[in-house]
Amino acid sequence: MKIAVTGVAGFIGSNLADRLITEGHAVVGLDNLAYGPREQVPAGVDFRPVDIRDPALATHFAGCDAIFHLAAKNCIADCQDDPLETADINVTGTVNVLRAARDAGVVRLIHAESSAVYEGSGVLPTPETEMAPRSFYAVSKQAAGAFAEGFARFEGLHLTGLRYFGVYGPRQDYRRTIPPVMSAFILALLRGEPPTIYGSGEKRRDFIYVDDVNDFHLQCLADPRTIGETFNLGYGVTYSVNEIFAHVAKLLGSTLEPVYRPDLRGEAQTTHADIAKARALGWQPRVDLDEGLARSIRFIRDHVIANPNPVRAAERGAG
């Protein structure tokens, strides 16, 4: 098939494009390079340096069989600082993608939601029926999801929403203002620097390796049972931030201790995915934490630490 991927230079988008090309699909990749660098776009992608808010977006979807909409402003701290831009990118941008899909005649669209919409829920593990957003980022993703439902209802789009939990792996967003814990810990320890932990380190997260997420992405293209549904994508197991640091330090043989700083606003205390709905379709995460961390370490050592002139992406923007 011919498939469009928004946010193709980002972490999940670039890994997905790699996988799609390996599976024999043609990929049209869209990204304004505000977060991910051009060098991160896989070879073989028909790359278009386009913002998802572009009024002419439909021209880039012409002839596509499906769209993966992954572009977003997704650093919670940045979203808390600038709710106006967060709404512009995550809500208005998503509506523009949906409108462009309709205008281009592309019926099938898989879009990224977020486990952040469960921030205020006390139900753990959390099923897809629980919605309790608190941060501006989570509210923006809920609003975008509501517009997606509207386009499915009134415009006949065949949509699937995916609520990612703590996705990690090669190309994870280590350039963010505040990087995700996996990348932040690995990068700091490889450089011989003490990593930063915000808060007590007892927040718990459900982490899933990017290859497992891409398994379900491909299933969405082939399995009509995913149409009109929303799915959690996590591992179904939680680890505290302190436990993740201990895992990374052990794998790297480091004796450095972290530096604890004040907690960040807007983050949930615990995320824990109920993945029964995705499992019922035959999907199952395969990469455990130690294997996933080992692969992540190899990538950062070989492609970030070993690169004397790493590409710096802007801290804010839309893919």
Secondary structure, DSSP 8 states (H G I E B T S, - for coil): -EEEEETTTSHHHHHHHHHHHHTT-EEEEE--SSSS-GGGS-TT-EEE---TT-TTTHHHHTT-SEEEE------HHHHHH-HHHHHIIIIIHHHHHHHHHHHHT--EEEEE--GGGGTT---SSB-TT-----SHHHHHHHHHHHHHHHHHHHH--EEEEEEE-EEESTT--TTSSS--HHHHHHHHHHTT---EEETTS--EEEEEEHHHHHHHHHHHHH-GGGTTEEEEES-S-EEEHHHHHHHHHHHHT-----EEE---TT--SB--B--HHHHTTT------HHHHHHHHHHHHIIIIIT-SS-----SS---
